[in-house]
Amino acid sequence: MTGNCANGAIFCETFESLAGGQLPEGLSFRNCGGNGSSYDITTSGALRGNVSVDVTSPGNFCEAWLDVKAVQNLPAGYVRFYTRQAAAKSGLQWFMLVENGPQADSNGQSMRMRIFDNNVLAWNMESAGDTVSPNFFDPAQRSSTVSLPTGATTCFELFYDNANDLIRVWMNGTEVPGLAIDNDRNTGYDQRWLDAFGGSFNVDVRLVRLGWHGSAGNTMKYDDIVVSPNRIGCN
């Protein structure tokens, strides 16, 4: 829903009144076109309350995304959502796209929240030579990030600030230092990422997509999606 959200949020959706129906205003579905990707607003295995939305891709790099459109008109803000994956995945798999800049449209310019071996999470962008942040090949940097739980409901918060070139991520209310991009080589774990972009990265978030894309198929559940200029938290 829009216009009736708590704490100044500009978009909030729990799906509770939408079982079996169409996506609400503020969300749209992007798919690979006739190849088996889909969404389903369902009461089966709901994450929060009684209803969640399943997003399914058959694999073979067939995308299935919920476009969170409220981000398009917000130069800085928070995107909070709950999700669950049923089975562990790794490799060329990602469950969130941050479309950064006018050329990013589910392509090599998109910032991908990628799931690597042992469900370790890192930012990945194809146009930067598949650079990852943090550099999980370095044990110290690998320990700065988290693994996506399997079979458990997990809360994520993404913060972006286009004016100050900053991205931060929380999982279950705890900030993940390895997933921050702060454009300061003296802090954090994004030095390799910054090097790939000539020393600095222009944060210019235009859209956030939640779903699944990659070499293997999967169904991801999503629920309680909120977009706000203020910190939302997991509750």
C-alpha positions, 0 to 999 in steps of 0.5 A: 500500500502507499500513503498509509504506512507507518513512520514516514514510509512511502511504500509498505506491503504485507500481501495479507489482503492479496492471496491469489491476486495480482501484485499491488500498486508499487510492485511489478513483475519482470520475467524472462518471457514464456520460459517458466518464471512466475510469482504467486501470492500464497498462504503456503509457508507464509513468512509473516502473517498469513500471506507471502509472495513466491518468486520462481525462476527455472534457472538457465539465467531466466530472471524473475524479479519483483520491481520495487518501484518506490525507489525510483523517486527516492535519492536516499532511503531504506528498503526492508524485506523478509525472505526465505530460500528453501535449499542452499544455492551457490555460484552464479545465483543472485536474489537482489538487483540494485539498478545503479545508474541509467544504463543498469537494467538487469544487465552487466551494470546491475549490482547483484547480491550474489550467493557464493559457496556456503551461501556467502553473500557478496556484491558482484557486477559483471561490467567490473570484471566480475569483481566482488565486494567483499573479496571473499577469496581473502579470509579476513574479508570473507569473515566480514560478510554473512551466509544466507540461511537456508529454510529460515526467514531472514530480514534484510535492510538495504540503505543507499545514499546517491549524494554521498555514494554510500551503500549499507546492508543489515541482516536480521538487524545487524549491519554486515560490514563486508557489504558496505560500499563507502568509497573510503579505501581506509575503511571497510572492505570495498577496496577491490571494488573501488579499484575496479571503478578507477578508485571511486564508485558512483552510487546512483540507485534507480531501482531495486529488484527482489527475486531470483536469477542464475544458472540454477532454478529456485523459488524465493519467498518475500514478505513485508516490503517497505521503502522509507527515507528513515531506518525501518528495522526488523521487528 
